[in-house]
Amino acid sequence: MRRLRNIKIVATLGPASNGYDMIRALFRNGADVFRLNMSHGTHEEIALRHANIRKIEEDTGRPIAILADLQGPKLRVGTFENGEEELSDGQMFRLDLEDVPGDKTRVCLPHSEIFQALEPGTTVLVNDGKIRLRVNECGDDFANCEVIAGGTISNRKGVNVPDVVLPLAALSDKDRTDLEFVAELGVDWIALSFVQRPEDMIEARDLVKGRAAVLAKIEKPAAVKAFDDILEVSDGIMVARGDLGVELPVQAVPPIQKRLIRKCRAAAKPVIVATQMLESMIDSPMPTRAEVSDVANAIYEGADAVMLSAESAAGRFPIEAVQTMHNVALEVESDATYRTVIEASRGAEKKTVADGIVSAAREIAETAEIKAIACFSQSGTTVSLVARERPRVPIIAMAATVTTARRLCLTWGAHCVKTDEMGRFKEAVVRAVRAATHEGFATREDDIVVTAGVPFNVPGTTNILRVAPCDERKIYSAEPE
């Protein structure tokens, strides 16, 4: 099950990809991480999908990461007496807290916190930005708006307020219940939706209590502005371009995506590019040329992972969508331009011994005839630092715990191997070369680079590097222990 590419593929599960056989087929065709969307499905359905993934993991002998994506606070208008109404450009339309069906002149917006944040001139978007309102007058329980861009407004359509930071908790009551459920279930990553400030992530981390890594979804303008602080308290990032493209001008999203990816790489934290990557494959076995270019651009930019949403969850061609992403990745990563772009963007500041070790490992591997870099990592930090270097040779992530091995499945280039705890460095070298030969990265005639921290099993102690022959007899005949 060795992947011949570095970028990872995240596949969302849903009605089209529920059962064991389909999930296994997605895994065999290239999915590295499975996303459980907590916006859809009961806890019983989520638990069944989780159990199927863990059974596939057991049957294939390969670690698989599971990402639970919390719904976040959903802002929606109320209902209409006629089910829907047509709003015209220039007309006045009122949002209020009156719990009665709406008409052509008004509708209930059952979120008092929104009215607290509004002020004249604020833009209110409805139905993914298809309807655009501008607030002329507002109070604690109403907003009189002018319709700037009209259209059909109907029951319970979503609302976005891009101009202000809303006084909303990133975790709703449903999110708190879901978070506890998936943390106890044993997922590897938990994604927090509609993050606006670093405090949102800190609150989520306090609730998770180390049971999973916590990832911030960047889909609000406020999150873009506070990104550096959010990144510092997050284990990973998802560039969620759906709502981001609603709340910001669409032309602003590509440069934001590039900027966030570079910052994540510098911080050695995984970043996923998500939303509408192969949207047409929900109904078509073939993607558009623009979609292929979108996936390719994310790979050229150095993202750790690209994600399928409805394509694999509810589409007609989930396997073909995974295969398409896989094939695009193989083509891009074999392009000489890819290495030029990736290496030109290598510029993280080196401050620690671990930084120096992984940088040296990459340089040695690319200078000599080295087949792979094997990293022993207790927490996953060393592997993440090596991945930040984007080396030309494969990364074998040797993890003493299955928890670390699974979480690293989201990291660029990491081929994760569960190993036993080590007591001596020579023992670690032997296990590394066995993994390299067994997994098809090297033969007995080849060499690999091994990095580790001594003493073993202590996070953050990466301090040793060795070029090791894959012939075990040469290892045992050498002097160092």
C-alpha positions in Angstrom: 0.0 0.0 0.0 2.9 2.4 -0.6 1.7 5.6 -2.3 3.9 6.8 -5.1 3.0 10.5 -4.4 3.5 12.8 -1.5 0.3 14.9 -1.2 -2.5 13.2 0.8 -6.1 12.7 -0.3 -9.0 13.3 2.1 -12.2 11.6 1.2 -15.5 12.5 2.8 -17.8 9.6 3.6 -21.6 9.8 3.2 -24.5 7.9 1.6 -22.5 7.1 -1.5 -19.6 5.7 0.5 -21.0 4.1 3.6 -20.2 0.4 3.6 -17.0 -1.5 4.2 -16.4 -2.5 0.6 -16.8 1.0 -0.8 -14.6 2.6 1.9 -11.9 -0.1 1.3 -12.1 0.6 -2.4 -11.6 4.3 -1.8 -8.6 3.5 0.4 -7.0 1.2 -2.2 -7.5 3.7 -4.9 -5.8 6.5 -3.0 -7.7 7.9 0.0 -5.3 8.5 2.9 -7.7 10.2 5.3 -11.5 9.8 5.8 -13.6 12.7 6.8 -16.7 12.3 8.9 -19.0 15.3 8.3 -20.9 15.9 11.6 -23.4 18.1 9.7 -24.9 14.9 8.3 -25.7 11.6 9.8 -26.6 10.3 13.3 -24.1 9.2 15.9 -24.9 5.6 15.1 -24.1 6.1 11.4 -20.9 8.0 12.3 -19.9 5.1 14.6 -20.5 2.5 11.9 -18.3 4.4 9.4 -15.6 4.7 12.1 -15.8 1.0 12.8 -15.5 0.1 9.1 -12.4 2.3 8.7 -10.7 0.7 11.7 -11.6 -2.8 10.3 -10.0 -1.8 7.0 -6.9 -0.6 8.9 -6.7 -3.9 10.6 -7.2 -5.9 7.4 -4.6 -4.0 5.4 -2.1 -3.4 8.1 -1.8 0.3 7.2 -2.6 3.3 9.6 -5.6 5.4 8.4 -6.5 8.8 9.7 -10.0 9.8 10.6 -11.1 13.5 10.6 -14.3 14.5 12.3 -15.6 17.8 10.9 -17.8 19.7 13.4 -20.8 21.6 11.9 -20.2 24.9 13.6 -22.9 27.6 14.2 -25.2 27.7 11.2 -27.0 31.0 10.6 -30.2 30.7 8.7 -33.3 32.8 8.0 -36.7 31.5 9.1 -39.6 30.3 6.9 -41.9 32.0 4.5 -45.6 31.8 4.3 -45.4 30.8 0.6 -42.2 28.9 1.0 -40.2 31.4 -1.1 -40.3 35.0 -2.3 -38.6 36.9 -5.1 -36.6 40.0 -4.0 -36.0 42.8 -6.5 -32.9 45.0 -6.7 -33.5 48.3 -4.8 -36.5 47.2 -2.7 -36.4 47.3 1.1 -36.4 44.1 3.1 -36.5 43.7 6.9 -34.8 41.1 9.1 -36.2 40.7 12.6 -36.8 38.4 15.5 -40.5 37.9 15.1 -41.2 34.2 15.0 -43.9 34.3 12.3 -43.6 33.3 8.6 -42.1 35.8 6.3 -43.3 37.5 3.1 -41.9 39.7 0.4 -41.1 42.5 2.9 -39.6 40.6 5.9 -38.4 37.4 7.4 -37.3 36.2 10.8 -33.6 35.9 11.4 -33.6 34.0 14.7 -30.1 35.0 15.8 -30.1 38.0 18.2 -26.3 38.0 18.3 -26.3 39.1 14.6 -28.3 42.2 15.3 -26.0 43.1 18.1 -23.1 43.2 15.7 -24.8 45.0 12.7 -24.4 48.6 11.9 -25.5 50.8 9.0 -23.6 49.9 5.8 -23.0 46.2 6.9 -23.5 43.6 4.1 -25.7 40.6 4.8 -25.5 37.7 2.4 -28.2 35.0 1.9 -28.0 31.7 0.1 -24.3 31.5 -0.5 -24.1 35.2 -1.5 -26.7 34.9 -4.2 -28.8 37.6 -2.4 -27.0 40.6 -1.1 -28.5 43.0 1.4 -27.1 46.3 2.8 -28.2 47.4 6.3 -29.7 51.0 6.3 -31.1 51.0 9.8 -30.8 48.5 12.7 -31.5 47.8 16.3 -31.4 45.1 18.9 -34.1 43.1 17.2 -34.3 44.3 13.5 -32.4 45.4 10.5 -34.0 47.4 7.6 -32.0 46.5 4.5 -31.8 47.5 0.8 -31.6 44.7 -1.7 -28.4 45.2 -3.6 -28.6 41.9 -5.5 -32.0 40.2 -5.6 -33.3 36.8 -6.3 -35.3 33.9 -4.8 -35.2 33.7 -1.0 -36.7 30.6 0.5 -37.0 28.7 3.8 -34.0 28.4 6.1 -31.3 29.6 3.6 -27.9 30.3 5.1 -26.8 33.8 6.2 -23.3 35.2 6.1 -22.1 38.6 7.6 -18.6 39.1 6.2 -18.0 42.6 7.4 -18.1 42.0 11.2 -16.8 39.6 13.8 -19.9 38.0 15.2 -20.2 37.5 19.0 -20.8 33.8 18.3 -19.1 30.8 20.0 -17.4 28.6 17.4 -18.9 25.6 19.3 -22.6 25.2 19.4 -24.4 22.9 21.8 -24.5 20.3 19.0 -20.8 20.8 18.4 -20.0 20.2 22.0 -22.0 17.0 22.1 -20.5 15.8 18.8 -16.9 16.7 19.9 -17.2 14.6 23.0 -18.7 11.7 21.0 -16.0 11.6 18.3 -13.2 12.2 20.8 -14.4 9.2 22.8 -14.9 7.2 19.6 -11.2 7.6 18.8 -10.9 9.9 15.7 -7.5 11.3 15.0 -8.3 14.9 13.9 -11.2 17.2 14.9 -11.9 20.2 12.6 -13.5 23.3 14.0 -15.8 25.2 11.7 -16.2 29.0 11.4 -13.2 29.9 13.5 -12.9 33.6 14.0 -10.2 34.0 16.7 -7.5 32.0 18.4 -9.7 31.8 21.5 -12.1 29.5 19.5 -9.3 27.0 19.0 -8.1 27.2 22.6 -11.6 26.4 23.8 -11.8 23.4 21.5 -8.4 22.1 22.6 -9.5 22.4 26.3 -12.5 20.2 25.5 -10.6 17.7 23.4 -8.0 17.2 26.2 -5.4 15.7 23.9 -7.6 12.9 22.6 -7.2 14.1 19.0 -5.3 16.7 17.0 -7.4 19.9 16.4 -7.6 21.6 13.0 -8.9 25.1 12.3 -11.1 25.6 9.2 -10.4 29.0 7.7 -13.6 30.2 6.1 -14.2 33.7 7.7 -12.5 37.0 6.9 -11.8 37.4 10.6 -9.9 34.2 10.6 -7.7 35.3 7.7 -6.9 38.5 9.6 -6.0 36.6 12.8 -4.4 33.7 10.9 -1.0 33.8 12.5 -2.4 33.6 16.0 -4.9 30.9 15.0 -2.1 28.8 13.4 0.0 29.0 16.6 -2.7 27.3 18.7 -3.8 24.8 16.0 -2.4 21.4 15.0 -3.4 21.9 11.4 -5.4 24.1 9.0 -8.1 23.6 6.4 -8.5 26.3 3.7 -12.3 25.9 3.4 -12.9 27.9 0.2 -16.7 27.5 0.2 -17.7 30.1 2.8 -14.4 31.9 2.3 -15.4 32.6 -1.3 -18.9 33.8 -0.2 -17.6 36.2 2.4 -14.7 37.6 0.4 -14.4 38.6 -3.2 -13.8 35.4 -5.2 -10.6 36.8 -6.7 -9.2 37.2 -3.2 -9.3 33.5 -2.4 -6.4 32.2 -4.6 -3.8 34.5 -3.2 -5.1 33.9 0.4 -4.8 30.1 -0.3 -1.2 30.5 -1.4 -0.3 32.6 1.5 -1.9 30.3 4.1 -0.2 27.2 2.6 3.2 28.8 2.9 2.6 29.9 6.5 1.5 26.4 7.4 4.6 24.9 5.8 6.9 27.3 7.6 5.2 26.3 10.9 5.5 22.5 10.0 1.8 22.0 10.4 -0.4 20.2 7.8 -2.8 22.2 5.6 -5.7 20.8 3.6 -7.2 22.6 0.5 -10.9 21.9 0.4 -14.2 22.6 -1.3 -15.4 22.1 -4.9 -12.1 20.6 -6.1 -13.8 18.1 -8.4 -17.4 19.4 -8.0 -18.5 18.2 -11.5 -17.6 14.6 -10.6 -20.7 14.5 -8.3 -22.6 13.7 -11.5 -19.9 13.1 -14.1 -17.1 10.4 -14.4 -14.8 13.1 -15.8 -13.7 16.4 -14.2 -13.5 19.7 -16.0 -10.1 21.0 -17.1 -10.4 23.9 -14.6 -11.0 21.4 -11.8 -7.9 19.4 -12.7 -5.9 22.7 -12.8 -7.3 23.6 -9.3 -6.1 20.3 -7.8 -2.7 20.7 -9.6 -2.2 24.2 -8.3 -2.8 23.1 -4.7 -0.1 20.4 -5.2 2.3 22.9 -6.8 1.7 25.2 -3.9 2.9 22.6 -1.4 -0.3 21.7 0.3 -0.2 18.6 2.5 -3.6 17.3 1.4 -6.5 17.9 -1.1 -10.0 17.1 -0.1 -13.1 15.6 -1.7 -16.5 16.6 -0.2 -19.8 15.7 -1.9 -17.8 14.1 -4.7 -17.1 11.1 -2.5 -19.9 11.5 0.1 -22.9 11.8 -2.2 -21.7 11.7 -5.8 -22.2 9.0 -8.4 -18.5 8.4 -9.0 -16.6 8.4 -5.6 -13.9 5.9 -6.7 -13.3 7.8 -9.9 -12.9 11.1 -8.0 -10.3 9.6 -5.8 -8.5 8.1 -8.8 -8.5 11.4 -10.5 -6.9 13.2 -7.6 -4.3 10.4 -7.3 -3.5 10.6 -11.0 -3.2 14.4 -11.0 -0.8 14.1 -8.1 1.4 11.5 -9.8 1.6 13.7 -12.9 2.3 17.0 -11.1 4.9 15.5 -8.7 6.8 13.9 -11.6 7.1 17.3 -13.3 10.5 19.0 -13.1 8.7 22.3 -12.6 7.1 20.9 -9.4 10.5 20.4 -7.7 11.6 23.9 -8.8 8.6 25.5 -7.3 8.7 23.4 -4.1 12.4 24.0 -3.5 12.2 27.7 -4.2 9.6 28.1 -1.5 11.8 26.3 1.2 12.6 29.2 3.6 11.6 28.4 7.1 13.9 29.9 9.7 16.1 27.3 11.5 16.2 27.8 15.2 16.7 24.4 17.0 18.8 21.3 16.9 15.9 19.4 15.4 15.7 22.0 12.6 19.3 21.4 11.8 19.1 17.6 12.0 16.2 17.4 9.5 17.7 20.0 7.2 21.0 18.0 7.2 19.0 14.8 6.6 17.4 16.2 3.5 20.7 17.6 2.1 22.5 14.3 2.7 19.7 12.3 1.1 19.7 14.5 -2.0 23.5 14.6 -2.3 24.2 10.9 -1.9 22.4 7.9 -3.3 20.0 7.7 -0.3 16.7 6.0 -0.9 14.6 7.3 2.1 14.6 9.3 5.3 13.4 7.2 8.3 12.2 9.4 11.2 11.5 8.0 14.7 9.0 10.3 16.3 7.1 10.1 19.6 4.8 13.0 19.0 5.1 13.4 15.2 7.1 16.7 15.4 10.3 15.3 13.7 8.3 13.9 10.8 6.5 17.2 10.4 9.9 19.0 10.3 11.3 16.6 7.7 8.1 17.1 5.6 8.5 20.8 5.8 11.8 20.3 3.9 9.9 18.6 1.1 12.7 16.2 0.4 13.1 14.4 -2.9 13.3 11.0 -1.3 10.4 9.3 0.6 9.8 9.9 4.3 9.2 6.8 6.5 7.5 7.9 9.7 8.4 5.4 12.4 5.9 5.9 15.2 5.9 4.1 18.6 2.1 4.7 19.0 -0.7 4.0 16.6 -2.2 7.4 17.6 0.9 9.2 16.2 1.0 7.0 13.1 -2.6 7.8 12.3 -2.3 11.5 12.8 0.8 11.6 10.5 -1.3 10.2 7.7 -2.3 13.8 7.0 1.4 15.0 6.6 3.0 15.5 3.2 5.0 12.5 2.1 4.8 10.5 5.4 4.6 6.8 4.9 3.5 5.8 8.4 4.8 2.6 10.1 3.8 1.5 13.6 6.9 0.3 15.5 7.7 -0.8 19.1 9.3 1.5 21.6 13.0 1.6 21.4 15.8 1.4 24.0 18.9 1.8 21.8 19.7 3.7 18.6 21.2 0.6 16.9 17.9 -1.2 17.5 16.1 1.8 15.9 18.4 1.7 12.9 17.7 -2.0 12.4 13.9 -1.5 12.5 14.2 1.4 10.1 16.1 -0.5 7.4 13.7 -3.5 7.8 10.8 -1.1 7.3 12.5 0.5 4.2 13.2 -2.9 2.6 9.8 -4.5 3.6 7.8 -1.5 2.3 9.7 -1.4 -1.0 11.7 1.8 -0.5 15.1 0.2 -0.6 17.1 -3.0 -1.2 19.9 -4.5 0.9 22.4 -2.8 -1.4 21.0 0.7 -0.6 21.4 3.3 2.2 18.9 5.3 4.1 19.1 8.2 6.5 17.8 7.6 10.0 16.9 10.4 12.5 15.9 10.0 16.1 16.0 11.5 19.5 18.0 10.0 22.4 16.8 9.3 25.0 14.0 7.5 23.1 10.3 7.9 23.8 10.7 11.6 24.9 8.9 14.1 22.6 11.0 16.9 21.2 14.5 15.3 21.5 15.6 14.9 17.9 19.3 15.1 18.1 20.9 12.3 16.1 21.3 11.4 12.4 22.9 8.4 10.8 23.4 7.2 7.2 22.7 3.5 7.5 23.2 0.6 5.1 20.1 -1.6 4.5 22.3 -4.7 5.0 21.8 -5.6 8.6 25.1 -7.4 8.8 26.9 -4.1 8.3 24.9 -2.5 11.0 25.7 -5.1 13.6 29.4 -5.0 12.7 29.6 -1.3 13.3 30.7 0.1 16.6 28.1 2.8 17.6 25.3 1.6 19.8 
